[in-house]
Amino acid sequence: MNGLLLLSYPCVESFELSNFIKQFWKINFSSATDAKKKMKEIIPELTDIDEKSLMLAIENMHRTMYSYGIRKYDPSNFKKENLKIFRKESEEYLNNKYFNALSLIGIMLIDLGIITEV
């Protein structure tokens, strides 16, 4: 079985920022350079990522997915949702020349059982 692409662009910067910014789902970037600049302005040391900040990152991911119409998903069978996210992000970039700030690294953490729903 082929792996699922969980990285949206700029994924790593988005994930790091989503650990520290409430209402992160409202942020967008015009380029990776823009994301990196924002990260350098806002983000504390990466060592400051902890359980509380990871929960904020997961909440931000879920809110963005909710805004895309994704209410439920199975992290071990994410193909349909992944395609929907890809289409939404592509459409947003074509229409507005920016990327929504979304990282699906949280899906991997959920699927691996590192983060569990209570």
C-alpha positions as CSV (number, residue, x, y, z in Angstrom):
1,M,0.0,0.0,0.0
2,N,1.4,3.4,-0.9
3,G,1.9,6.0,1.8
4,L,-0.3,9.0,2.1
5,L,1.1,12.5,1.6
6,L,0.5,14.4,4.8
7,L,2.7,17.4,4.0
8,S,1.0,20.5,2.7
9,Y,3.1,23.5,1.9
10,P,4.6,25.1,4.0
11,C,3.9,22.2,6.3
12,V,6.7,22.3,8.9
13,E,6.5,26.0,9.5
14,S,2.7,25.7,9.7
15,F,2.9,22.9,12.3
16,E,5.5,24.8,14.4
17,L,3.4,28.0,14.4
18,S,0.2,26.1,15.1
19,N,1.6,25.1,18.4
20,F,1.7,28.7,19.7
21,I,-1.0,30.7,17.9
22,K,-4.7,30.6,18.9
23,Q,-7.0,30.9,15.9
24,F,-4.1,29.7,13.7
25,W,-6.6,28.5,11.1
26,K,-7.2,32.1,10.1
27,I,-3.6,32.6,9.0
28,N,-2.4,32.1,5.4
29,F,1.0,32.5,3.6
30,S,1.9,33.7,0.2
31,S,5.1,31.7,0.1
32,A,7.4,29.5,2.2
33,T,9.6,32.7,2.7
34,D,6.5,34.4,4.2
35,A,5.9,31.4,6.5
36,K,9.5,31.4,7.6
37,K,9.5,35.1,8.3
38,K,6.4,34.8,10.4
39,M,7.9,31.8,12.3
40,K,11.0,33.8,13.1
41,E,8.9,36.7,14.4
42,I,6.5,34.7,16.5
43,I,7.8,31.3,17.5
44,P,9.7,30.6,20.7
45,E,12.4,28.0,20.8
46,L,11.3,24.6,19.4
47,T,12.1,23.1,22.7
48,D,9.1,24.9,24.0
49,I,6.7,22.6,22.2
50,D,5.0,20.5,24.9
51,E,1.8,18.6,25.4
52,K,-0.3,21.8,25.8
53,S,1.1,23.3,22.6
54,L,0.6,20.1,20.7
55,M,-3.1,20.1,21.7
56,L,-3.4,23.6,20.4
57,A,-1.8,22.5,17.1
58,I,-4.3,19.6,16.8
59,E,-7.2,22.0,17.6
60,N,-5.9,24.3,14.9
61,M,-5.7,21.5,12.4
62,H,-9.2,20.3,13.2
63,R,-10.6,23.8,12.8
64,T,-9.1,24.2,9.4
65,M,-10.4,20.8,8.3
66,Y,-13.8,21.7,9.7
67,S,-13.7,24.9,7.6
68,Y,-13.1,22.6,4.6
69,G,-16.2,20.6,5.4
70,I,-14.3,17.7,7.0
71,R,-16.3,16.8,10.2
72,K,-15.1,13.2,10.7
73,Y,-12.2,11.1,9.4
74,D,-10.3,7.9,10.0
75,P,-6.6,8.7,10.2
76,S,-5.7,5.2,8.9
77,N,-7.9,5.8,5.8
78,F,-7.4,9.4,5.0
79,K,-7.3,9.3,1.2
80,K,-10.7,11.0,0.6
81,E,-10.0,13.8,3.1
82,N,-6.5,14.3,1.8
83,L,-7.8,14.8,-1.7
84,K,-10.4,17.3,-0.5
85,I,-7.7,19.3,1.4
86,F,-5.5,19.2,-1.6
87,R,-8.3,20.6,-3.9
88,K,-9.2,23.3,-1.4
89,E,-5.6,24.4,-1.0
90,S,-5.0,24.4,-4.7
91,E,-8.2,26.4,-5.3
92,E,-7.3,28.9,-2.6
93,Y,-3.9,29.4,-4.2
94,L,-5.3,29.8,-7.7
95,N,-7.9,32.3,-6.6
96,N,-6.1,34.3,-4.0
97,K,-2.3,33.5,-4.4
98,Y,-1.9,32.2,-0.9
99,F,-1.8,28.9,1.0
100,N,-3.9,28.3,4.0
101,A,-1.8,27.6,7.0
102,L,-2.4,23.9,7.5
103,S,-0.1,21.0,8.5
104,L,-1.3,17.4,8.6
105,I,1.5,16.3,10.8
106,G,-1.1,15.9,13.6
107,I,-2.9,13.2,11.5
108,M,0.3,11.2,11.7
109,L,0.6,11.7,15.4
110,I,-3.0,10.6,15.9
111,D,-2.6,7.6,13.6
112,L,0.5,6.5,15.5
113,G,-1.3,6.8,18.8
114,I,1.1,9.5,20.1
115,I,-2.0,11.7,20.5
116,T,-5.3,10.1,21.4
117,E,-8.8,11.4,21.6
118,V,-10.3,11.5,25.1
